[in-house]
Amino acid sequence: MSRLVLDLVGEICPVPLMRTSEAVARLPPGSELLVETDYPRALTNITQWCFRHGHPYEILDFRRGVYRVIIQKNSPPSA
């Protein structure tokens, strides 16, 4: 399984959510995206977006003012 890292430290809304959704769209199903952000509202927006779009996520930690979230791209529904 591949994992892409997206460093969004210093970015404020709406940039973190826009860049996260663009990065997830480019990933193959099952891949992971590690998002790093220091903006608390971005953490809320990104996790709500994941929930609405069915992408499992896990908030890893908060170190030195940076939140780290792993997002796993879900598989498209089968036909």
N, C-alpha and C positions, 0 to 999 in steps of 0.2 A: 504494500500500500504506500503510495507516495504522499508526501506532506509538503505543502507550499507554506512559506512564512510571509505574512503581510504586516509590515511595520507601519503602523498608523500613529505613532507617537508624535504629538504636536499638531495633529489634524483635528479640526472641530467639525461639527455637523454642518452640512450633510455629507461631507467627504468620506468619513469612515464607512458609513452604510453603503454609499455608492460604490466605493472601491471593493468592499467585501462582496456585495452582490455580483459585481463584474468578475471578481476572482473565482467565486463559486461557480458561476456560469461556465467558466473555461475548464473547470476540473472534470475529469471523468468520474462517473458514479463510484462511490466507495472511497474516494480520495479524501484527504484531510487538509484543512486550511488552519494554520495557527495565526490568529490575529492578536496583535499587541497594540493596546491603546492606553493613553493616559487620561482620556476624557470619559468621565462616568456616564454621561448621557449616551455616548456612542455604545458603551457596553449594553445599556438597556435597549437601545434601538436595534442593535445587531442580534441580541438574543431573542427579542420579539419577532424579528424578521425570520430567524431560523425556525421558530415555533410555527409561524404562519405558513412557511414553505416546506415544513416537514424535514428539515435538516437537523439531525441530532447534534447537540453541542454540549460541551463541558467547560465550565469556568475553572481554569487550573489554579490560578493564584493571583495575588496582588503583591508585587515586589517592587520596591523603590519607586512607587507611584505608577506602576504599569500593570494593567490588567492583561491576562493572557487567556484566550479562549480558543478551544479546538472545535472546529466545525467539520462534520463529516457530510459530504454531499450524498444526498439520498439517491436511490435508484429511481428511474422513471417508472410510473405504474405499468404493469404488464397488460398487454392487450388481450 
